[in-house]
């Protein structure tokens, strides 16, 4: 048995080597770096240098506030929207279901840069289609990129557009795994379609919804592409800077790896804490 | 309680017709079993009565009221599904009361009905458990309980025992029979298992490929089948079929000679028109209708392949001289030890080439 294990490990060795060097080691290394002052040469061990700065850094709290704001507003709206899309996709009345499924899933496979460029054009102040539409129904133009609130809204719209369909497909798969005869039994019990949704579909989908929420929470905690590309590096004036952007700014623009590592560990810890809290709140009560 | 009447009921899926004009009259309080092989349309027929499938043609009346366009919940029926269809996230108690709670039934009445159903089915001690913590038999009881709390006029059962093991199936069969006596409700039960049909039914409806082959009391179907299909489907082991030919008539009836066995002739009394001599027919013999040599109309030599001992009785799996397989029932004490045995045919049925009974 020992020999067989050794053989297995020899086959796994190339993968384990790459995994260790490019995955395990950076995790350990960044943890160590987070306790080092990296703006000096040579780097020196100074536990309070980065972690102490984190506690009092307005930029960190701004990024944290923006990230949590997106998390609290965008994630529930997106999951609710995904649920509506999944219900519509699951409807027996729907024709060309495959086409819609593809259409809803397509945003995920579109290149991030391309989609960001299109969003910038669509929301452009002077020639964007969104402002033209607003004008056509008598509403004033919105300067999506120069004001903080519209910019945040734009980030949330973009992220929702990109990921709602993906979550809808996951929810749809969950819905289709609920046996049809459970609904038939409820129909015979005179339970209306709406009540069937709230009392049968939703409770039975709970594990799938929790899965979508956890994925979305982790995704939002790492949010980078949209504020980087659409609102130009978290603009206006850091109004849409997220923790992911702060990390990038500190690590790769200011080359302050120690502080960036501390931010990275804070992001991971927050994601874990929020996910655990959410799992605890939605746990199966027996 | 109510009658159920099906008049020329037709079901089509697109251009494909699966039920071809079914006519059934079910009396108040009767236990009727729809039986037939897979795909014969029995479940479809039941689902049409429930209102879960649209009716493509004909009429269905429950309690004398036409229900073609009545919502399933308003038909006064309750259904027990093959897969139980329990709500997995609810306790047994919630499963039983869900429908009543959702429709605003008074709590006291809901509690009374749930308590009564639990007592009838002896599941009172399981009320707090979720379905996944129950055995197959217990789940089936909960599914039946959910039907009972609705206090329906008609109970519909869609192969309710097919997911249970053999022993539990027998036990639940007895329970369902007891329930029918206790509630006195009209019950319609779908199964592919002829033993279930024979043991449970007041009347059996035998279906094949969307057609009703025969309707009758279990023993009537067994003793007096209308055609080859019913004769073969009802009874276990099934009736033996031996190819034969009409060779003439005598004072007692038509004389039949078994194929390939010149000396094996039997006389079958017929009240209807007799086929011409030379016509091909099929002789049906139930396993228990083979007697010892000289006991019946004619003797037949068969070669024994296998003997199955079931305790009190044994089954001889044998072949005729013409190579046709037959199953012969014998008392365990009277099983021959030789590889060949002479048996007699004490009672037989005659079918024409199209499978219709010649009487």
Interface residues (C-beta under 8 A of the other chain):
Chain A: X179 X181 X182 X184 X185 X186 X187 X188 X189 X190 X191 X192 X195 X199 X200 X203 X204 X206 X286
Chain B: X50 X52 X72 X73 X74 X77 X78 X79 X81 X82 X83 X85 X86 X87 X88 X89 X98 X99 X100 X102 X103 X130 X146 X150
